[in-house]
């Protein structure tokens, strides 16, 4: 059984007991979350879709909050003596999918 769910503006294919890194969620570590923006549910009965699928829910638990590896952005214009270097670390939340409830 799997589902496609929208979390933080991005779509993820999830299965029970799967760990994911999603954009930072405003929840405490150990908190139980439910996502109702489920776009597709595939189980033994077949595949059901919707925009979003009404009645389907995905429950998850927050494991940790952290930031990704640093990404360096370097700009240079030749012959102009212009160089600029920036760094960026994207925050994320690590979650574990507990269950998928189909309607």
N, C-alpha and C positions, 0 to 999 in steps of 0.2 A: 504494500500500500504506500502511495506517495501522494503529495499534494504540491501545487504551485501556489505560493503565498506571497503577498506584497508586504515587505517589512522595510520601513524607512525609505520608501520611494523606489526600492529595487525589488525585483522578482527573484525568488529562490525556490528551487525544487527541494522539498524536505521529506524525510522519512523519520519514523519514530527512532529514538535513541541516537539521532545524528547531532553533531556539534557544528555550529556555524559561527562565522564572524560577520556580523551585520553592522550597519552604521549605528553610532552611539545611541542607545536608548536611555530615556530618563526614568530609570528604575534602579532600585537598590540590588546589590549582589544577593542572590538567593530568592529574589522575588519571583512569583509565578505570574506569567503573562498569558493572555489569550489574544490571538490574532483572528479577526473575523473577515479580513479582506482576502479570502481564499478564491483563487481564479479557476482552479481545476482540482478535482479529486479523482484518483484512479485507485480502485479497489477490485476485489474479486467479482463484483457485479458489473464492472465496466468503468468507462470514463465519463464523468459528468463535468460540464463546464458552465461558466457563468461569468458575469462581469459586475460585481463579484458574486460568487456562489452563495445563495442565501441558506442559512442554517448550518453551514460547514464552519468548523472552528479548528484552530491549531493551538495547542497549549504548549508553553515552553517555560524554562527556568533560566534565569540569568546566572552565569557562572563567574564572569569577570568583566572588568572594564580596563582597557589599555589603549595604547596608541601603536600604529603600524611603524614599520621601518621608515627612516627618514628618506625622503625623495629630494634630490638636489635638482634645482632648476637653474640653468646657466644661460645668460643672454650675452651676446657679444656682437658688436658692429665693427667690422674690419676697417682699419685705417682711421678710426674715429676716437681711439683711446677710450672706448666705452665697454666696460665689463660689469656684469651684475650677477651675483649668485644668491639665490634664496633657497631655504630649506623648508620642508613641510612634512608634518606627521599627522596622518588622518586618525581621528579617534574611532574606536570600534567597541562593540560589546560582544562577548562570546556567550552564546546561548546553547542550550540542549533542548531538542524537541522531545516533549514528553509523550504526546498522543495527538492523533488526528481523528476528529469526530466528523463523520459524514452525515448529511441530513437523512 
